[in-house]
Amino acid sequence: MKANIKLDLKSLTPTRLLALLRHVATSLDGNPAFPAPPVSPATLIAMADVFTVAILDATAGSRQSKLVRNDRDAEVRAALRHVADYVRMMAQGDESILHSSGFQLAKVPGAPQPIGTPWMRPAVMTGRDGEVQLSWSGVVNRRTYQVYMTKELPSLPDPQWTLVGITGKITHMVTGLEPYKPYWFCVSAVGALGEGIKSKAIIGRAA
């Protein structure tokens, strides 16, 4: 997977934004990987000097000085976004080149891991006709759970499981069952790599 820049400018205070601006300007100055940035390092440094004054003036300053600082802040953010687009284009996902630009690198997500197996809790007879309440332990990184039912003994070879529910919760109500007739239930988790192993089966009866 290609590397990329983490450009989370909205979370930066003016002081941290200023630090990033100076770091990028210094990193790009004379950098052969970026021969013609859309905003030159000299211009970025000049912007940093002006921004520094605006930040200092706005500290316990007038409302007008704060408005000026905000204007300089917006200009710096726009310039950094413009430069970041150029850096991405020139680096083409090369981590070492991106790192040399002065921008922070985005974390590369790890490979998807196999999904775990839920653990079924005892089924609950709700007291309403034909209903059984199922619940199970949660699984990390799951997208959904799939609930299965069979009328056959799970110990038999190749029991026929029927999908009776898909949910993002760790509970599910099964309805339309015959009163007091035994049914067996299990559940599986579905993640980035697909469906995991079915849980051990539990028995349930409806009223």
N, C-alpha and C positions, 0 to 999 in steps of 0.2 A: 504494500500500500504506500502511495506517495505521501511525503511529508507536506505540511501546510503551516501557514502562519495562524497564530491565535491573535485575532484583532478584536479584543473585547474592550473597545474604547469607552463604552457607556459606563463601565464600572470604575473608570479611573477618575480620581480627583484632579483638579487643575495641577497640583504639585506633581503627582505621579505622571500625568500626561506630559508635563514639561520634561521630566526625567527621561521618558521614552523618546520624546522628540530629540533631545540632545544625543541620546545613545544611538538612535538611528542615523542622525546626521554625521556623527563621528564614524560609524561603521561603514557608511556609504562613501565617505570621502576617500578617493583613490582606490576604491574597491574595483578590481578589473572585471568582476562578475556583473557589475552594474554600471556600465560606462556612461549611460545617458538617462539618469532618472528624471521623471517629469518635473520634479521640484529639486533643484540642485542642493547639494550639501551646504553650500554657502548661504543659500536662501533659507534653508531650514534653521541654520544657526542664527541668522538674523531674526527669524521669526521667534526663536527661543529667547533671544535677548529682549525683544519687545514684550513677549509674553511674561517674562520674569518681572519686568517693571509693572505690568498690569496687575499681576498677582500681588505684588508688594503694595501697590497703591490701594488695592481693594481690601486689604487686611485692615479691618476697623476703619475703612474709608467711607466715602460718600456713596449714595445710591448710583450716581453717575459713574464713579470709578468701578463699581461692580458691573455695570452694564458694559463698560469698555472691556473689562476682563472677560466677560461672557462672549463678547464679539471675537476677541483674540482666541479664546478657547474653541469656538466654532471653526475658526479659520485653521487652527492647528489640526483639529480632528479631520477636516476635509482634506488637508494636505497629506496627512498620514495615510488616509484611506487610498488616496491617489497613488502614493508611493508604494503602498502595500500591493496594490493591483499590478504595478510594474514589476515588483520583486517576484511575485508569484509567476508572472509570465516568463521572466528571465530564468528563474530557477527550475521550472518544470518539475517540481516535486523533489528536487535534490536536497536532502536534509542539510548537508554541509554548506551549500550555497545559501539556503534560506537562513541558516544560523548566522552566517557572516553579515547578514543585512542589519542586525540589531533588533529585529522583531523577535518576540517570543514565539516558540514553536508550539503548535497545537499537539495535544497528546494523541498518539495513534492508538485507536481501540484495539484491544487484544482479540485474538481469534475466538469465535463463539465456542462456548463449552457445552458438552452434553448436558441435557436437562436432568434434574433429579427425579426421584419417584415419590409421590405423596404417600402419606400413611393414613389409612382410613380409620375413622372413629366408629364406634358402634352405631348402627342405624337406629333412628328414633321413630316409633309409632306415634304420629301426631294426635290421634284420637278422631281425626276426620276421615271419612270413608275413602279408602283407596290411596292414602298418602303415606309416604315415608320421607323423613328428613335425613339427608346425608351430609356429612362434614368430613374434612380431612386437613392434614397439616399443609401449610403453604410451602411452595417451592420457589427458590430464588431465580430470578430472570425468566420466569414463565410468562408467556403471553396469554394463554387460556388454559383451561382444564377441560378434558373430555370425560364424560360420565357414561359408563357402560352398565348394562343389565343383562342377565341371563336367567332362564328358568331351569337350566340344567345344573347339575353338580359341577363346580369348577374343577374338581379332581378328575372328571372324565376326560378322555382324550379329545382335544380340539373342541371345547365348548363354544357354542355360537353366541358371541357377545353382540348386543344391539346398542348402538349409540343412542342415548336418551337425553343427552344434554351437553351444551358447550357454554362455559361460563368463565368469567374472570374472577369470581369469588371462590371462597373455600367452603361454600355450602350449596346444596341444590335440593330442591323438592321434586320428588318423583310422584306423579299422580296417575290415576287410572288403573291402579293395581287391584287384583282380586283380593278380597278380605282374607286375612290369615294364611294366604298361600305363600310359601317361601320363595323369595327371589334372592339372587346374589348380585352384588354391585362391586364395581371397582372404578378407579379413576386414573387418568394419566395426565401429565403436564406436557404442554406444547411450547417449545422455545424456538430460538433462531435456527437450530439444526433439525427442527421437526418434532415429531411426537416421541416422548420418552417411554420408558417401560411402565406397563400397567401395574397398579398397586396390588397388594394381596386382596382377595375378595372377602367381603363380609356378607352376612345373611341379613335380610330385613323382611318384615311382614307389615302389611297395612291393616288398619282396623276395618 
